[in-house]
Amino acid sequence: MPNFYGEEVSYLGDITRALELYSLMAKRYEKSGYAPRQAQVYNEMVEFMKDCASAEEAAMKIRNSKYFLAPSVALMQDKLTVLEQAARENGMPELAKLYQEKIEEIEENTETMYDTTYVTKAQNLKVQYMQTYEAFIDVYNFYLTLSCTNVIDDVVVRDGIKDMKIALSQLIKPSSNFNELANLPRFRALIPVNDESYACFVNFIAKFNEQAVDFTEEKEEIQAEYDKTLALLANYENTIKAAGKTNLAKIKRSLVLAVAPQAKLGCYRYIDEEVTEF
């Protein structure tokens, strides 16, 4: 029986047992649901070996046929198929395309299965996709910062806008467009809020990208409310001062001194002395 490297490993002299082994392997691959090519290859090999008198004869026959490397090729293609499906289901179309192209390349020329340059390309694509996932979450976190911050604090607002721009610039795969990503189920699932809150988030970023996010109106409203409050307080200035003096008389000012113990396991002493006005 050929192993993954195409080397012949023969240990069954009885062809019946060899056929039974290959049949069981085919059934196992069929049952898994993830190895259709391997199942097909082993079923075909059972038919191919039926007229052999011994396992040794079958091994020689296989060595001189396409089935010598067929199990290894089928294994590689089945593996790539699973990776392609996973990439597609996780919203990584370019990565899925890369795996599909490798499958087709092996189909045309089995020797290309030894060429692993696709692995590096796949890893580079994965990094870009993962970076986009992380950046999308960062965009949401900075949205919370900007939408909940005190707009009077210019430093926080300025830093929040800067961080938001950086996060948006890191959206790469499968698209650099925030609105396109926001409409994809995979990205929607990253933000654990209801649809109404998610819509507010998306609308905020749309305005931000149009440079329409402006906190001037909110700052003017806060300043107007502050001025109004000061004006009202001016009418009660004497009342407030009188209440303050009355309350001040009830306050005792004290100075507490903590004295460290002389012994290692001793206790601290506290001296409480009333403080009078100078």
Secondary structure in CASP SS format (residue, H / E / C, confidence):
PFRMAT SS
TARGET T0000
AUTHOR 0000-0000-0000
METHOD secondary structure of the structure
MODEL  1
M C 1.00
P E 1.00
N C 1.00
F C 1.00
Y C 1.00
G C 1.00
E C 1.00
E E 1.00
V C 1.00
S C 1.00
Y C 1.00
L C 1.00
G C 1.00
D C 1.00
I H 1.00
T H 1.00
R H 1.00
A H 1.00
L H 1.00
E H 1.00
L H 1.00
Y H 1.00
S H 1.00
L H 1.00
M H 1.00
A H 1.00
K H 1.00
R H 1.00
Y H 1.00
E H 1.00
K H 1.00
S H 1.00
G C 1.00
Y C 1.00
A C 1.00
P H 1.00
R H 1.00
Q H 1.00
A H 1.00
Q H 1.00
V H 1.00
Y H 1.00
N H 1.00
E H 1.00
M H 1.00
V H 1.00
E H 1.00
F H 1.00
M H 1.00
K C 1.00
D C 1.00
C C 1.00
A C 1.00
S C 1.00
A H 1.00
E H 1.00
E H 1.00
A H 1.00
A H 1.00
M H 1.00
K H 1.00
I H 1.00
R H 1.00
N C 1.00
S C 1.00
K H 1.00
Y H 1.00
F H 1.00
L C 1.00
A H 1.00
P H 1.00
S H 1.00
V H 1.00
A H 1.00
L H 1.00
M H 1.00
Q H 1.00
D H 1.00
K H 1.00
L H 1.00
T H 1.00
V H 1.00
L H 1.00
E H 1.00
Q H 1.00
A H 1.00
A H 1.00
R H 1.00
E H 1.00
N C 1.00
G C 1.00
M C 1.00
P H 1.00
E H 1.00
L H 1.00
A H 1.00
K H 1.00
L H 1.00
Y H 1.00
Q H 1.00
E H 1.00
K H 1.00
I H 1.00
E H 1.00
E H 1.00
I H 1.00
E H 1.00
E H 1.00
N C 1.00
T H 1.00
E H 1.00
T H 1.00
M H 1.00
Y H 1.00
D C 1.00
T C 1.00
T H 1.00
Y H 1.00
V H 1.00
T H 1.00
K H 1.00
A H 1.00
Q H 1.00
N H 1.00
L H 1.00
K H 1.00
V H 1.00
Q H 1.00
Y H 1.00
M H 1.00
Q H 1.00
T H 1.00
Y H 1.00
E H 1.00
A H 1.00
F H 1.00
I H 1.00
D H 1.00
V H 1.00
Y H 1.00
N H 1.00
F H 1.00
Y H 1.00
L H 1.00
T H 1.00
L H 1.00
S H 1.00
C H 1.00
T C 1.00
N C 1.00
V C 1.00
I C 1.00
D C 1.00
D H 1.00
V H 1.00
V H 1.00
V H 1.00
R H 1.00
D H 1.00
G H 1.00
I H 1.00
K H 1.00
D H 1.00
M H 1.00
K H 1.00
I H 1.00
A H 1.00
L H 1.00
S H 1.00
Q C 1.00
L C 1.00
I C 1.00
K C 1.00
P C 1.00
S C 1.00
S C 1.00
N C 1.00
F H 1.00
N H 1.00
E H 1.00
L H 1.00
A H 1.00
N C 1.00
L C 1.00
P H 1.00
R H 1.00
F H 1.00
R H 1.00
A C 1.00
L C 1.00
I C 1.00
P C 1.00
V C 1.00
N C 1.00
D H 1.00
E H 1.00
S H 1.00
Y H 1.00
A H 1.00
C H 1.00
F H 1.00
V H 1.00
N H 1.00
F H 1.00
I H 1.00
A H 1.00
K H 1.00
F H 1.00
N H 1.00
E C 1.00
Q C 1.00
A C 1.00
V C 1.00
D C 1.00
F C 1.00
T H 1.00
E H 1.00
E H 1.00
K H 1.00
E H 1.00
E H 1.00
I H 1.00
Q H 1.00
A H 1.00
E H 1.00
Y H 1.00
D H 1.00
K H 1.00
T H 1.00
L H 1.00
A H 1.00
L H 1.00
L H 1.00
A H 1.00
N C 1.00
Y C 1.00
E H 1.00
N H 1.00
T H 1.00
I H 1.00
K H 1.00
A H 1.00
A H 1.00
G H 1.00
K H 1.00
T H 1.00
N H 1.00
L H 1.00
A C 1.00
K C 1.00
I C 1.00
K C 1.00
R C 1.00
S E 1.00
L E 1.00
V E 1.00
L E 1.00
A E 1.00
V E 1.00
A C 1.00
P C 1.00
Q C 1.00
A C 1.00
K C 1.00
L C 1.00
G C 1.00
C C 1.00
Y C 1.00
R E 1.00
Y E 1.00
I E 1.00
D E 1.00
E E 1.00
E E 1.00
V C 1.00
T C 1.00
E C 1.00
F C 1.00
END
